[in-house]
Amino acid sequence: MIPESPKTITKKELANRIAEALDQPKVVVKEILQRFLEGIIDELAAGNRLEFREFGVFEVRERAPRRAQNPRTLEKVEVPAKRVVKFKVGRIMRDRVCDEPAPAPKPKPQAAPKSKAWQEPESPKQPEPPKPPPSKPDSPF
């Protein structure tokens, strides 16, 4: 059986779905969606990080310059440094879209009790040496 190729959803179709769900004019929803996307682009162009809780994080990273090789001619080529946009998937998207399960949350270290936080830490206690058995008066030992 041949798997179906994914359907491409356009910005227009997404805006139409939102407009219908909210019973709002399509023109207004399309404008809001366009402004939202332009806002994301403007913030990333300014070097800012965008965090949408549970959805994901967009950020710009600097890719270092490197030497590459043209696969056809095997010629070495210098690739300059450049800025790239990275997206890290949020928890809800990972749960609903990705095949892999979400990583288990790391346990947070417990803070010291507030009343003892200002005191010096206690030195570790040394174990007491074993006591010799009591000797009997007529014992040769």
ABEGO torsion letter per residue (X at the ends): XBBBBBBBBBAAAAAAAAAAAAGBBAAAAAAAAAAAAAAAAAAAAAGBBBBBBGAEBBBBBBBBBBBBBBAAAGBBBBBBBBBBBBBBBBAAAAAAABABBBBBBBBBBBBBBAAAAABBBBBBBBBBBBBBBBBBAABAX
